[in-house]
Each structure stands twice: as C-alpha cells, then as structure tokens.
Amino acid sequence: MQLAEDEARRRGCVNAVLYTINFQAPGFYERHGYRILGSVPCLPPGTSRIFMTKPLR
C-alpha cells in the first residue's frame, strides 16, 4: 500500500479513494490512515460498500 501511495504522490495526487465491503477490511484501512466517507447497501443483504479516503499530502 505504501508503494502505491508514494507513486500517487509522485504523480501529483493529493487524495486516495477506495472502497471495501463491510466484512472485508475497513479496519485495516482505518489503521493505515483512511477515514470513512460513507456506505452504500449492496448484495447479499446485510452487506455494504464502505467508501474511504486518505489525504496524501
């Protein structure tokens, strides 16, 4: 992840944006500095897409 963020900075990006599913890895990304922007319900019932962002500056 650090290599991807460093490459994004090198290319002039100022924010990273991703999504994960609620049962996959939101805690992992939060531990790496990402914060939740919002969520959208998806299938199967009871799951949702979690959209996250992190400033790169």
PQR file of N, CA, C, O and H, with PARSE charges and radii, in Angstrom:
ATOM      1  N   MET A   1       0.824  -1.159   0.000 -0.4000 1.5000
ATOM      2  CA  MET A   1       0.000   0.000   0.000 -0.0000 2.0000
ATOM      3  C   MET A   1       0.888   1.248   0.000  0.5500 1.7000
ATOM      4  O   MET A   1       0.601   2.217  -0.704 -0.5500 1.4000
ATOM      5  N   GLN A   2       1.947   1.222   0.778 -0.4000 1.5000
ATOM      6  CA  GLN A   2       2.838   2.384   0.848 -0.0000 2.0000
ATOM      7  C   GLN A   2       3.425   2.707  -0.518  0.5500 1.7000
ATOM      8  O   GLN A   2       3.524   3.879  -0.881 -0.5500 1.4000
ATOM      9  H   GLN A   2       2.180   0.435   1.350  0.4000 1.0000
ATOM     10  N   LEU A   3       3.814   1.695  -1.281 -0.4000 1.5000
ATOM     11  CA  LEU A   3       4.364   1.938  -2.616 -0.0000 2.0000
ATOM     12  C   LEU A   3       3.344   2.611  -3.526  0.5500 1.7000
ATOM     13  O   LEU A   3       3.690   3.521  -4.278 -0.5500 1.4000
ATOM     14  H   LEU A   3       3.733   0.743  -0.986  0.4000 1.0000
ATOM     15  N   ALA A   4       2.090   2.172  -3.464 -0.4000 1.5000
ATOM     16  CA  ALA A   4       1.035   2.773  -4.293 -0.0000 2.0000
ATOM     17  C   ALA A   4       0.792   4.222  -3.884  0.5500 1.7000
ATOM     18  O   ALA A   4       0.638   5.091  -4.741 -0.5500 1.4000
ATOM     19  H   ALA A   4       1.808   1.432  -2.853  0.4000 1.0000
ATOM     20  N   GLU A   5       0.758   4.485  -2.579 -0.4000 1.5000
ATOM     21  CA  GLU A   5       0.556   5.858  -2.107 -0.0000 2.0000
ATOM     22  C   GLU A   5       1.733   6.748  -2.490  0.5500 1.7000
ATOM     23  O   GLU A   5       1.537   7.902  -2.874 -0.5500 1.4000
ATOM     24  H   GLU A   5       0.883   3.779  -1.882  0.4000 1.0000
ATOM     25  N   ASP A   6       2.944   6.229  -2.390 -0.4000 1.5000
ATOM     26  CA  ASP A   6       4.121   7.009  -2.783 -0.0000 2.0000
ATOM     27  C   ASP A   6       4.091   7.325  -4.282  0.5500 1.7000
ATOM     28  O   ASP A   6       4.428   8.436  -4.690 -0.5500 1.4000
ATOM     29  H   ASP A   6       3.103   5.292  -2.079  0.4000 1.0000
ATOM     30  N   GLU A   7       3.693   6.358  -5.089 -0.4000 1.5000
ATOM     31  CA  GLU A   7       3.595   6.589  -6.531 -0.0000 2.0000
ATOM     32  C   GLU A   7       2.512   7.621  -6.840  0.5500 1.7000
ATOM     33  O   GLU A   7       2.693   8.469  -7.714 -0.5500 1.4000
ATOM     34  H   GLU A   7       3.420   5.456  -4.757  0.4000 1.0000
ATOM     35  N   ALA A   8       1.410   7.552  -6.141 -0.4000 1.5000
ATOM     36  CA  ALA A   8       0.345   8.546  -6.339 -0.0000 2.0000
ATOM     37  C   ALA A   8       0.852   9.951  -5.998  0.5500 1.7000
ATOM     38  O   ALA A   8       0.575  10.906  -6.724 -0.5500 1.4000
ATOM     39  H   ALA A   8       1.263   6.863  -5.431  0.4000 1.0000
ATOM     40  N   ARG A   9       1.585  10.073  -4.908 -0.4000 1.5000
ATOM     41  CA  ARG A   9       2.165  11.379  -4.549 -0.0000 2.0000
ATOM     42  C   ARG A   9       3.123  11.855  -5.642  0.5500 1.7000
ATOM     43  O   ARG A   9       3.105  13.023  -6.029 -0.5500 1.4000
ATOM     44  H   ARG A   9       1.810   9.298  -4.319  0.4000 1.0000
ATOM     45  N   ARG A  10       3.954  10.942  -6.132 -0.4000 1.5000
ATOM     46  CA  ARG A  10       4.913  11.293  -7.182 -0.0000 2.0000
ATOM     47  C   ARG A  10       4.196  11.834  -8.412  0.5500 1.7000
ATOM     48  O   ARG A  10       4.716  12.705  -9.110 -0.5500 1.4000
ATOM     49  H   ARG A  10       3.968   9.993  -5.817  0.4000 1.0000
ATOM     50  N   ARG A  11       2.998  11.311  -8.674 -0.4000 1.5000
ATOM     51  CA  ARG A  11       2.215  11.745  -9.834 -0.0000 2.0000
ATOM     52  C   ARG A  11       1.354  12.976  -9.547  0.5500 1.7000
ATOM     53  O   ARG A  11       0.609  13.435 -10.413 -0.5500 1.4000
ATOM     54  H   ARG A  11       2.576  10.603  -8.107  0.4000 1.0000
ATOM     55  N   GLY A  12       1.459  13.503  -8.334 -0.4000 1.5000
ATOM     56  CA  GLY A  12       0.750  14.732  -8.004 -0.0000 2.0000
ATOM     57  C   GLY A  12      -0.630  14.546  -7.390  0.5500 1.7000
ATOM     58  O   GLY A  12      -1.366  15.520  -7.233 -0.5500 1.4000
ATOM     59  H   GLY A  12       2.063  13.130  -7.630  0.4000 1.0000
ATOM     60  N   CYS A  13      -0.992  13.326  -7.041 -0.4000 1.5000
ATOM     61  CA  CYS A  13      -2.298  13.089  -6.410 -0.0000 2.0000
ATOM     62  C   CYS A  13      -2.283  13.636  -4.984  0.5500 1.7000
ATOM     63  O   CYS A  13      -1.265  13.573  -4.295 -0.5500 1.4000
ATOM     64  H   CYS A  13      -0.394  12.535  -7.168  0.4000 1.0000
ATOM     65  N   VAL A  14      -3.403  14.163  -4.561 -0.4000 1.5000
ATOM     66  CA  VAL A  14      -3.483  14.727  -3.212 -0.0000 2.0000
ATOM     67  C   VAL A  14      -4.385  13.909  -2.289  0.5500 1.7000
ATOM     68  O   VAL A  14      -4.356  14.110  -1.074 -0.5500 1.4000
ATOM     69  H   VAL A  14      -4.229  14.215  -5.121  0.4000 1.0000
ATOM     70  N   ASN A  15      -5.189  12.988  -2.837 -0.4000 1.5000
ATOM     71  CA  ASN A  15      -6.064  12.128  -2.041 -0.0000 2.0000
ATOM     72  C   ASN A  15      -6.107  10.739  -2.648  0.5500 1.7000
ATOM     73  O   ASN A  15      -5.990  10.568  -3.861 -0.5500 1.4000
ATOM     74  H   ASN A  15      -5.213  12.825  -3.824  0.4000 1.0000
ATOM     75  N   ALA A  16      -6.277   9.749  -1.781 -0.4000 1.5000
ATOM     76  CA  ALA A  16      -6.546   8.379  -2.218 -0.0000 2.0000
ATOM     77  C   ALA A  16      -7.996   8.075  -1.871  0.5500 1.7000
ATOM     78  O   ALA A  16      -8.488   8.497  -0.825 -0.5500 1.4000
ATOM     79  H   ALA A  16      -6.373   9.888  -0.796  0.4000 1.0000
ATOM     80  N   VAL A  17      -8.682   7.344  -2.746 -0.4000 1.5000
ATOM     81  CA  VAL A  17     -10.065   6.944  -2.511 -0.0000 2.0000
ATOM     82  C   VAL A  17     -10.179   5.460  -2.833  0.5500 1.7000
ATOM     83  O   VAL A  17      -9.624   4.993  -3.827 -0.5500 1.4000
ATOM     84  H   VAL A  17      -8.282   7.001  -3.596  0.4000 1.0000
ATOM     85  N   LEU A  18     -10.897   4.720  -1.996 -0.4000 1.5000
ATOM     86  CA  LEU A  18     -11.093   3.296  -2.228 -0.0000 2.0000
ATOM     87  C   LEU A  18     -12.446   2.891  -1.684  0.5500 1.7000
ATOM     88  O   LEU A  18     -13.099   3.642  -0.961 -0.5500 1.4000
ATOM     89  H   LEU A  18     -11.348   5.100  -1.189  0.4000 1.0000
ATOM     90  N   TYR A  19     -12.857   1.668  -2.053 -0.4000 1.5000
ATOM     91  CA  TYR A  19     -13.990   1.083  -1.351 -0.0000 2.0000
ATOM     92  C   TYR A  19     -13.691  -0.362  -1.022  0.5500 1.7000
ATOM     93  O   TYR A  19     -12.943  -1.047  -1.720 -0.5500 1.4000
ATOM     94  H   TYR A  19     -12.326   1.057  -2.641  0.4000 1.0000
ATOM     95  N   THR A  20     -14.291  -0.796   0.051 -0.4000 1.5000
ATOM     96  CA  THR A  20     -14.190  -2.173   0.508 -0.0000 2.0000
ATOM     97  C   THR A  20     -15.591  -2.609   0.933  0.5500 1.7000
ATOM     98  O   THR A  20     -16.502  -1.785   1.010 -0.5500 1.4000
ATOM     99  H   THR A  20     -14.899  -0.240   0.618  0.4000 1.0000
ATOM    100  N   ILE A  21     -15.758  -3.864   1.201 -0.4000 1.5000
ATOM    101  CA  ILE A  21     -17.042  -4.373   1.681 -0.0000 2.0000
ATOM    102  C   ILE A  21     -16.975  -4.444   3.214  0.5500 1.7000
ATOM    103  O   ILE A  21     -15.915  -4.709   3.780 -0.5500 1.4000
ATOM    104  H   ILE A  21     -15.018  -4.534   1.138  0.4000 1.0000
ATOM    105  N   ASN A  22     -18.101  -4.208   3.874 -0.4000 1.5000
ATOM    106  CA  ASN A  22     -18.088  -4.075   5.329 -0.0000 2.0000
ATOM    107  C   ASN A  22     -17.491  -5.275   6.054  0.5500 1.7000
ATOM    108  O   ASN A  22     -16.967  -5.107   7.156 -0.5500 1.4000
ATOM    109  H   ASN A  22     -18.962  -3.993   3.414  0.4000 1.0000
ATOM    110  N   PHE A  23     -17.547  -6.478   5.486 -0.4000 1.5000
ATOM    111  CA  PHE A  23     -16.985  -7.640   6.177 -0.0000 2.0000
ATOM    112  C   PHE A  23     -15.538  -7.906   5.766  0.5500 1.7000
ATOM    113  O   PHE A  23     -14.926  -8.848   6.269 -0.5500 1.4000
ATOM    114  H   PHE A  23     -17.972  -6.614   4.592  0.4000 1.0000
ATOM    115  N   GLN A  24     -14.979  -7.100   4.867 -0.4000 1.5000
ATOM    116  CA  GLN A  24     -13.619  -7.358   4.396 -0.0000 2.0000
ATOM    117  C   GLN A  24     -12.578  -6.622   5.232  0.5500 1.7000
ATOM    118  O   GLN A  24     -12.008  -7.208   6.153 -0.5500 1.4000
ATOM    119  H   GLN A  24     -15.475  -6.335   4.459  0.4000 1.0000
ATOM    120  N   ALA A  25     -12.317  -5.350   4.930 -0.4000 1.5000
ATOM    121  CA  ALA A  25     -11.119  -4.740   5.512 -0.0000 2.0000
ATOM    122  C   ALA A  25     -11.245  -3.288   5.953  0.5500 1.7000
ATOM    123  O   ALA A  25     -10.228  -2.595   5.941 -0.5500 1.4000
ATOM    124  H   ALA A  25     -12.780  -4.875   4.182  0.4000 1.0000
ATOM    125  N   PRO A  26     -12.407  -2.771   6.340 -0.5600 1.5000
ATOM    126  CA  PRO A  26     -12.431  -1.354   6.731  0.2800 2.0000
ATOM    127  C   PRO A  26     -11.497  -1.047   7.902  0.5500 1.7000
ATOM    128  O   PRO A  26     -10.871   0.013   7.925 -0.5500 1.4000
ATOM    129  N   GLY A  27     -11.396  -1.943   8.858 -0.4000 1.5000
ATOM    130  CA  GLY A  27     -10.494  -1.708   9.993 -0.0000 2.0000
ATOM    131  C   GLY A  27      -9.037  -1.639   9.575  0.5500 1.7000
ATOM    132  O   GLY A  27      -8.276  -0.830  10.105 -0.5500 1.4000
ATOM    133  H   GLY A  27     -11.905  -2.803   8.839  0.4000 1.0000
ATOM    134  N   PHE A  28      -8.645  -2.475   8.633 -0.4000 1.5000
ATOM    135  CA  PHE A  28      -7.280  -2.457   8.103 -0.0000 2.0000
ATOM    136  C   PHE A  28      -6.964  -1.080   7.522  0.5500 1.7000
ATOM    137  O   PHE A  28      -5.920  -0.501   7.822 -0.5500 1.4000
ATOM    138  H   PHE A  28      -9.263  -3.133   8.202  0.4000 1.0000
ATOM    139  N   TYR A  29      -7.865  -0.559   6.692 -0.4000 1.5000
ATOM    140  CA  TYR A  29      -7.623   0.736   6.062 -0.0000 2.0000
ATOM    141  C   TYR A  29      -7.644   1.869   7.082  0.5500 1.7000
ATOM    142  O   TYR A  29      -6.858   2.811   6.973 -0.5500 1.4000
ATOM    143  H   TYR A  29      -8.713  -1.029   6.448  0.4000 1.0000
ATOM    144  N   GLU A  30      -8.529   1.792   8.064 -0.4000 1.5000
ATOM    145  CA  GLU A  30      -8.543   2.826   9.104 -0.0000 2.0000
ATOM    146  C   GLU A  30      -7.218   2.858   9.854  0.5500 1.7000
ATOM    147  O   GLU A  30      -6.725   3.934  10.190 -0.5500 1.4000
ATOM    148  H   GLU A  30      -9.167   1.028   8.152  0.4000 1.0000
ATOM    149  N   ARG A  31      -6.641   1.702  10.119 -0.4000 1.5000
ATOM    150  CA  ARG A  31      -5.333   1.650  10.797 -0.0000 2.0000
ATOM    151  C   ARG A  31      -4.222   2.256   9.940  0.5500 1.7000
ATOM    152  O   ARG A  31      -3.165   2.618  10.457 -0.5500 1.4000
ATOM    153  H   ARG A  31      -7.041   0.827   9.846  0.4000 1.0000
ATOM    154  N   HIS A  32      -4.460   2.367   8.630 -0.4000 1.5000
ATOM    155  CA  HIS A  32      -3.472   2.962   7.729 -0.0000 2.0000
ATOM    156  C   HIS A  32      -3.824   4.393   7.340  0.5500 1.7000
ATOM    157  O   HIS A  32      -3.306   4.915   6.353 -0.5500 1.4000
ATOM    158  H   HIS A  32      -5.319   2.073   8.210  0.4000 1.0000
ATOM    159  N   GLY A  33      -4.702   5.031   8.113 -0.4000 1.5000
ATOM    160  CA  GLY A  33      -4.964   6.450   7.930 -0.0000 2.0000
ATOM    161  C   GLY A  33      -6.166   6.815   7.081  0.5500 1.7000
ATOM    162  O   GLY A  33      -6.409   7.999   6.849 -0.5500 1.4000
ATOM    163  H   GLY A  33      -5.123   4.607   8.915  0.4000 1.0000
ATOM    164  N   TYR A  34      -6.928   5.835   6.609 -0.4000 1.5000
ATOM    165  CA  TYR A  34      -8.111   6.131   5.804 -0.0000 2.0000
ATOM    166  C   TYR A  34      -9.289   6.412   6.716  0.5500 1.7000
ATOM    167  O   TYR A  34      -9.380   5.872   7.819 -0.5500 1.4000
ATOM    168  H   TYR A  34      -6.731   4.873   6.797  0.4000 1.0000
ATOM    169  N   ARG A  35     -10.197   7.269   6.244 -0.4000 1.5000
ATOM    170  CA  ARG A  35     -11.415   7.542   7.001 -0.0000 2.0000
ATOM    171  C   ARG A  35     -12.619   7.254   6.117  0.5500 1.7000
ATOM    172  O   ARG A  35     -12.544   7.341   4.891 -0.5500 1.4000
ATOM    173  H   ARG A  35     -10.123   7.708   5.348  0.4000 1.0000
ATOM    174  N   ILE A  36     -13.720   6.911   6.754 -0.4000 1.5000
ATOM    175  CA  ILE A  36     -14.934   6.542   6.029 -0.0000 2.0000
ATOM    176  C   ILE A  36     -15.645   7.781   5.515  0.5500 1.7000
ATOM    177  O   ILE A  36     -15.904   8.723   6.265 -0.5500 1.4000
ATOM    178  H   ILE A  36     -13.781   6.840   7.750  0.4000 1.0000
ATOM    179  N   LEU A  37     -15.959   7.768   4.212 -0.4000 1.5000
ATOM    180  CA  LEU A  37     -16.764   8.829   3.600 -0.0000 2.0000
ATOM    181  C   LEU A  37     -18.246   8.504   3.680  0.5500 1.7000
ATOM    182  O   LEU A  37     -19.074   9.389   3.896 -0.5500 1.4000
ATOM    183  H   LEU A  37     -15.749   7.003   3.603  0.4000 1.0000
ATOM    184  N   GLY A  38     -18.578   7.230   3.507 -0.4000 1.5000
ATOM    185  CA  GLY A  38     -19.970   6.803   3.534 -0.0000 2.0000
ATOM    186  C   GLY A  38     -20.073   5.352   3.138  0.5500 1.7000
ATOM    187  O   GLY A  38     -19.075   4.686   2.863 -0.5500 1.4000
ATOM    188  H   GLY A  38     -17.905   6.510   3.331  0.4000 1.0000
ATOM    189  N   SER A  39     -21.317   4.870   3.115 -0.4000 1.5000
ATOM    190  CA  SER A  39     -21.543   3.475   2.737 -0.0000 2.0000
ATOM    191  C   SER A  39     -22.808   3.363   1.902  0.5500 1.7000
ATOM    192  O   SER A  39     -23.700   4.209   1.974 -0.5500 1.4000
ATOM    193  H   SER A  39     -22.128   5.411   3.339  0.4000 1.0000
ATOM    194  N   VAL A  40     -22.865   2.301   1.111 -0.4000 1.5000
ATOM    195  CA  VAL A  40     -23.993   2.032   0.234 -0.0000 2.0000
ATOM    196  C   VAL A  40     -24.355   0.557   0.403  0.5500 1.7000
ATOM    197  O   VAL A  40     -23.492  -0.308   0.253 -0.5500 1.4000
ATOM    198  H   VAL A  40     -22.141   1.614   1.053  0.4000 1.0000
ATOM    199  N   PRO A  41     -25.627   0.256   0.714 -0.5600 1.5000
ATOM    200  CA  PRO A  41     -26.017  -1.154   0.828  0.2800 2.0000
ATOM    201  C   PRO A  41     -25.798  -1.882  -0.496  0.5500 1.7000
ATOM    202  O   PRO A  41     -25.944  -1.294  -1.568 -0.5500 1.4000
ATOM    203  N   CYS A  42     -25.449  -3.164  -0.412 -0.4000 1.5000
ATOM    204  CA  CYS A  42     -25.266  -3.975  -1.613 -0.0000 2.0000
ATOM    205  C   CYS A  42     -25.706  -5.403  -1.310  0.5500 1.7000
ATOM    206  O   CYS A  42     -26.211  -5.687  -0.224 -0.5500 1.4000
ATOM    207  H   CYS A  42     -25.331  -3.642   0.459  0.4000 1.0000
ATOM    208  N   LEU A  43     -25.515  -6.282  -2.260 -0.4000 1.5000
ATOM    209  CA  LEU A  43     -25.895  -7.683  -2.088 -0.0000 2.0000
ATOM    210  C   LEU A  43     -24.677  -8.495  -1.697  0.5500 1.7000
ATOM    211  O   LEU A  43     -23.566  -8.155  -2.102 -0.5500 1.4000
ATOM    212  H   LEU A  43     -25.105  -6.052  -3.142  0.4000 1.0000
ATOM    213  N   PRO A  44     -24.841  -9.533  -0.941 -0.5600 1.5000
ATOM    214  CA  PRO A  44     -26.066 -10.061  -0.375  0.2800 2.0000
ATOM    215  C   PRO A  44     -26.595  -9.155   0.736  0.5500 1.7000
ATOM    216  O   PRO A  44     -25.854  -8.326   1.266 -0.5500 1.4000
ATOM    217  N   PRO A  45     -27.859  -9.308   1.087 -0.5600 1.5000
ATOM    218  CA  PRO A  45     -28.452  -8.466   2.132  0.2800 2.0000
ATOM    219  C   PRO A  45     -27.585  -8.454   3.399  0.5500 1.7000
ATOM    220  O   PRO A  45     -27.037  -9.475   3.814 -0.5500 1.4000
ATOM    221  N   GLY A  46     -27.486  -7.289   3.981 -0.4000 1.5000
ATOM    222  CA  GLY A  46     -26.682  -7.127   5.191 -0.0000 2.0000
ATOM    223  C   GLY A  46     -25.264  -6.661   4.937  0.5500 1.7000
ATOM    224  O   GLY A  46     -24.531  -6.371   5.882 -0.5500 1.4000
ATOM    225  H   GLY A  46     -27.932  -6.459   3.644  0.4000 1.0000
ATOM    226  N   THR A  47     -24.865  -6.585   3.674 -0.4000 1.5000
ATOM    227  CA  THR A  47     -23.525  -6.086   3.361 -0.0000 2.0000
ATOM    228  C   THR A  47     -23.621  -4.673   2.803  0.5500 1.7000
ATOM    229  O   THR A  47     -24.685  -4.239   2.361 -0.5500 1.4000
ATOM    230  H   THR A  47     -25.461  -6.821   2.907  0.4000 1.0000
ATOM    231  N   SER A  48     -22.518  -3.975   2.827 -0.4000 1.5000
ATOM    232  CA  SER A  48     -22.473  -2.624   2.255 -0.0000 2.0000
ATOM    233  C   SER A  48     -21.067  -2.323   1.764  0.5500 1.7000
ATOM    234  O   SER A  48     -20.078  -2.865   2.258 -0.5500 1.4000
ATOM    235  H   SER A  48     -21.654  -4.328   3.186  0.4000 1.0000
ATOM    236  N   ARG A  49     -21.013  -1.443   0.779 -0.4000 1.5000
ATOM    237  CA  ARG A  49     -19.732  -0.932   0.301 -0.0000 2.0000
ATOM    238  C   ARG A  49     -19.366   0.256   1.164  0.5500 1.7000
ATOM    239  O   ARG A  49     -20.173   1.162   1.369 -0.5500 1.4000
ATOM    240  H   ARG A  49     -21.816  -1.003   0.377  0.4000 1.0000
ATOM    241  N   ILE A  50     -18.149   0.246   1.666 -0.4000 1.5000
ATOM    242  CA  ILE A  50     -17.644   1.310   2.508 -0.0000 2.0000
ATOM    243  C   ILE A  50     -16.642   2.118   1.679  0.5500 1.7000
ATOM    244  O   ILE A  50     -15.613   1.592   1.257 -0.5500 1.4000
ATOM    245  H   ILE A  50     -17.493  -0.490   1.500  0.4000 1.0000
ATOM    246  N   PHE A  51     -16.946   3.387   1.451 -0.4000 1.5000
ATOM    247  CA  PHE A  51     -16.062   4.272   0.689 -0.0000 2.0000
ATOM    248  C   PHE A  51     -15.164   5.008   1.676  0.5500 1.7000
ATOM    249  O   PHE A  51     -15.628   5.532   2.689 -0.5500 1.4000
ATOM    250  H   PHE A  51     -17.783   3.815   1.794  0.4000 1.0000
ATOM    251  N   MET A  52     -13.866   5.038   1.363 -0.4000 1.5000
ATOM    252  CA  MET A  52     -12.877   5.607   2.277 -0.0000 2.0000
ATOM    253  C   MET A  52     -11.915   6.526   1.527  0.5500 1.7000
ATOM    254  O   MET A  52     -11.723   6.386   0.319 -0.5500 1.4000
ATOM    255  H   MET A  52     -13.489   4.612   0.540  0.4000 1.0000
ATOM    256  N   THR A  53     -11.318   7.459   2.251 -0.4000 1.5000
ATOM    257  CA  THR A  53     -10.354   8.378   1.651 -0.0000 2.0000
ATOM    258  C   THR A  53      -9.204   8.646   2.622  0.5500 1.7000
ATOM    259  O   THR A  53      -9.318   8.452   3.833 -0.5500 1.4000
ATOM    260  H   THR A  53     -11.474   7.572   3.232  0.4000 1.0000
ATOM    261  N   LYS A  54      -8.098   9.096   2.043 -0.4000 1.5000
ATOM    262  CA  LYS A  54      -6.923   9.450   2.830 -0.0000 2.0000
ATOM    263  C   LYS A  54      -6.192  10.575   2.111  0.5500 1.7000
ATOM    264  O   LYS A  54      -5.905  10.464   0.919 -0.5500 1.4000
ATOM    265  H   LYS A  54      -8.006   9.253   1.060  0.4000 1.0000
ATOM    266  N   PRO A  55      -5.883  11.672   2.832 -0.5600 1.5000
ATOM    267  CA  PRO A  55      -5.059  12.705   2.210  0.2800 2.0000
ATOM    268  C   PRO A  55      -3.647  12.179   1.998  0.5500 1.7000
ATOM    269  O   PRO A  55      -3.119  11.447   2.835 -0.5500 1.4000
ATOM    270  N   LEU A  56      -3.041  12.551   0.883 -0.4000 1.5000
ATOM    271  CA  LEU A  56      -1.692  12.085   0.560 -0.0000 2.0000
ATOM    272  C   LEU A  56      -0.630  13.153   0.766  0.5500 1.7000
ATOM    273  O   LEU A  56       0.548  12.901   0.516 -0.5500 1.4000
ATOM    274  H   LEU A  56      -3.470  13.146   0.203  0.4000 1.0000
ATOM    275  N   ARG A  57      -1.006  14.294   1.200 -0.4000 1.5000
ATOM    276  CA  ARG A  57      -0.023  15.356   1.434 -0.0000 2.0000
ATOM    277  C   ARG A  57       0.443  15.367   2.849  0.5500 1.7000
ATOM    278  O   ARG A  57       1.271  16.199   3.220 -0.5500 1.4000
ATOM    279  H   ARG A  57      -1.963  14.499   1.403  0.4000 1.0000
TER
END
